[in-house]
Structures are given as structure tokens and as C-alpha cells.
């Protein structure tokens, strides 16, 4: 059987349209504090857990962007910090073909969605290393957070009267 000629891809062979590619995912910063050990292991009160979240993104090349998802988990009991874990999970993303007007949602929704499972695992592992049971974070709806942030920015500022 003779080889059949194959059709060449149209254009230069590069994909057309918008695209997001992950170049690298890494821990940018990790802080673990266990200030009350070993006395905190003998506490009978279950600690309350507070979770803080922030994201930031910056352009680092023509099509390159670094997105950083920082999650802070603080456990307190009897007015004292039991443990505090903070991870800044970062990623380098190549984003092409996305209009400037659509770039903010990509950086605020799509990139943190990629980073979250890595941050979640890092936090669970770090908490376990402090001697406590792991904290498994519930999924986060970054789209809802982004929409909430947009709504807050569009609220009128109350006039100040003297």
C-alpha cells in the first residue's frame, strides 16, 4: 500500500483563537507557624478556623502572566493562635488571543481555578506537619467572587456631609 499524501495544516500550523497555557506551577511562599506547641496539643476546645484569600496577577512578558493565589488559614482557640498557615501558590501562564477587555476575568477566574487544587493540597500537608489533622478547603467559586468584587466597585460611594 502506497503512502497517501496528507493535507498540510492551514496557515503556519499555530492554533488560532484565544488560548491559555500553563508554563509552570510553583509555591512562591509558604509560612507555617505553630506557636503554642506542645501545649496546644492538650487543648480540649476545638479551634475555630478562619480562611483568608487574595489573588494578584501581573504581566511578566509579551504573553506571559504570573498569577498568585494566597490563602491564609488561622486556627484559634481560647483567644490564642493554635496554628497559622499561609501559602502563595503561583503559576506562569501564557495567554494569547484574548482581548484586553476579557483579560481581567481570565486572570481573576481561570488562573486561580488552576492554582486552587495545588494550594489546597499544600495547606492540608502543612497543617498535618504541625501535628494537627489536615484542613481540607471546600471548593471556591472564583467567578462568584469576581462578580461580587465588580458589584462592590460599582456601588455608589455615599456622600460625606459636614
C-alpha positions as CSV (number, residue, x, y, z in Angstrom):
1,X,0.0,0.0,0.0
2,X,1.5,3.3,-1.0
3,X,1.8,6.3,1.4
4,X,-1.1,8.7,1.0
5,X,-0.3,12.4,0.9
6,X,-1.6,14.3,3.9
7,X,-3.1,17.7,3.9
8,X,-0.9,20.4,5.3
9,X,-2.5,22.5,8.1
10,X,-3.8,25.8,7.1
11,X,-1.7,28.9,7.9
12,X,1.6,28.3,9.8
13,X,0.3,25.5,11.9
14,X,-0.2,27.5,15.1
15,X,-3.6,27.3,16.8
16,X,-6.0,30.1,16.1
17,X,-8.2,31.9,18.6
18,X,-7.7,32.5,22.3
19,X,-5.6,30.2,24.4
20,X,-4.2,29.7,27.9
21,X,-1.2,27.5,28.5
22,X,0.3,26.6,31.9
23,X,4.1,27.1,31.8
24,X,4.8,26.3,35.5
25,X,3.1,26.0,38.8
26,X,5.1,26.6,42.0
27,X,4.9,27.6,45.6
28,X,6.1,31.2,45.8
29,X,5.9,31.5,49.6
30,X,4.9,29.2,52.4
31,X,4.7,30.1,56.1
32,X,3.9,27.7,58.9
33,X,3.5,28.8,62.5
34,X,2.7,26.5,65.4
35,X,3.3,29.0,68.3
36,X,1.5,27.1,71.1
37,X,3.1,23.7,70.6
38,X,3.3,21.4,72.6
39,X,0.7,22.8,74.9
40,X,-1.8,23.4,72.1
41,X,-2.0,19.6,71.6
42,X,-3.5,19.2,75.0
43,X,-6.4,21.7,74.4
44,X,-9.9,20.3,74.7
45,X,-11.6,23.2,72.9
46,X,-11.9,22.7,69.1
47,X,-10.1,25.5,67.3
48,X,-12.1,27.9,65.1
49,X,-10.7,28.2,61.6
50,X,-10.6,31.4,59.7
51,X,-9.6,31.5,56.0
52,X,-8.4,34.5,54.1
53,X,-7.9,34.6,50.3
54,X,-6.4,37.1,47.8
55,X,-5.2,36.9,44.3
56,X,-3.0,39.1,42.1
57,X,-1.7,38.9,38.6
58,X,1.0,40.7,36.7
59,X,2.3,40.6,33.2
60,X,5.8,39.2,33.0
61,X,6.4,39.0,29.3
62,X,4.7,39.7,26.0
63,X,2.1,36.9,26.5
64,X,3.3,35.8,30.0
65,X,1.4,36.4,33.2
66,X,2.2,35.4,36.8
67,X,-0.9,34.7,38.9
68,X,-0.5,34.3,42.7
69,X,-3.3,32.8,44.9
70,X,-2.6,33.4,48.6
71,X,-4.6,31.5,51.1
72,X,-4.2,32.1,54.9
73,X,-5.6,29.6,57.4
74,X,-5.6,30.6,61.0
75,X,-6.8,28.3,63.8
76,X,-7.5,29.9,67.2
77,X,-8.8,28.6,70.5
78,X,-9.1,30.2,73.9
79,X,-8.0,33.5,72.3
80,X,-4.7,32.1,71.2
81,X,-3.4,31.2,67.8
82,X,-3.1,27.4,67.5
83,X,-1.5,27.4,64.0
84,X,-1.3,29.7,61.1
85,X,-0.5,28.5,57.5
86,X,-0.1,30.8,54.6
87,X,0.7,29.7,51.1
88,X,1.2,31.8,48.0
89,X,0.6,29.3,45.1
90,X,1.8,30.8,41.8
91,X,1.7,30.0,38.2
92,X,3.2,31.2,35.0
93,X,0.6,31.3,32.2
94,X,0.9,32.1,28.5
95,X,-2.3,33.8,27.4
96,X,-2.8,34.6,23.7
97,X,-5.6,35.9,21.6
98,X,-7.7,37.2,24.5
99,X,-9.0,40.8,24.0
100,X,-7.8,43.3,26.6
101,X,-11.4,43.7,27.8
102,X,-11.5,40.0,28.7
103,X,-8.1,39.6,30.2
104,X,-9.2,40.6,33.8
105,X,-11.7,37.7,34.1
106,X,-9.2,35.2,32.8
107,X,-6.6,36.3,35.4
108,X,-9.2,36.6,38.2
109,X,-11.2,33.4,37.5
110,X,-9.4,30.9,35.2
111,X,-5.9,31.2,36.6
112,X,-6.9,30.9,40.3
113,X,-9.1,27.9,39.4
114,X,-6.0,26.2,38.1
115,X,-3.9,27.1,41.2
116,X,-6.5,26.3,43.9
117,X,-6.1,22.5,44.0
118,X,-2.3,22.9,44.4
119,X,-2.8,25.5,47.2
120,X,-5.4,23.2,48.9
121,X,-3.0,20.3,48.9
122,X,-0.1,22.4,50.2
123,X,-2.3,23.7,53.1
124,X,-3.5,20.2,54.1
125,X,0.0,18.9,54.1
126,X,1.4,21.9,56.0
127,X,-1.3,21.6,58.7
128,X,-0.6,17.9,59.1
129,X,3.1,18.7,59.6
130,X,2.1,20.9,62.5
131,X,0.7,17.8,64.2
132,X,-3.0,18.7,63.7
133,X,-5.5,16.9,61.4
134,X,-5.4,18.3,57.9
135,X,-7.7,21.2,56.9
136,X,-9.4,20.4,53.6
137,X,-10.7,23.6,52.0
138,X,-14.0,23.5,50.2
139,X,-14.0,24.4,46.5
140,X,-14.1,28.2,45.8
141,X,-16.2,29.8,43.1
142,X,-13.8,32.3,41.8
143,X,-16.3,33.5,39.2
144,X,-18.8,34.4,42.0
145,X,-16.0,36.2,43.9
146,X,-15.1,38.2,40.8
147,X,-18.7,39.2,40.2
148,X,-19.0,40.2,43.9
149,X,-15.9,42.3,43.6
150,X,-17.2,44.0,40.4
151,X,-20.5,44.8,42.2
152,X,-18.8,46.3,45.1
153,X,-16.7,48.5,42.9
154,X,-19.8,49.8,41.1
155,X,-21.7,50.7,44.3
156,X,-22.0,54.5,44.7
157,X,-19.9,56.0,47.4
158,X,-22.0,57.7,50.0
159,X,-21.6,61.5,50.1
160,X,-19.9,62.8,53.2
161,X,-21.7,65.7,54.8
162,X,-20.1,68.1,57.2
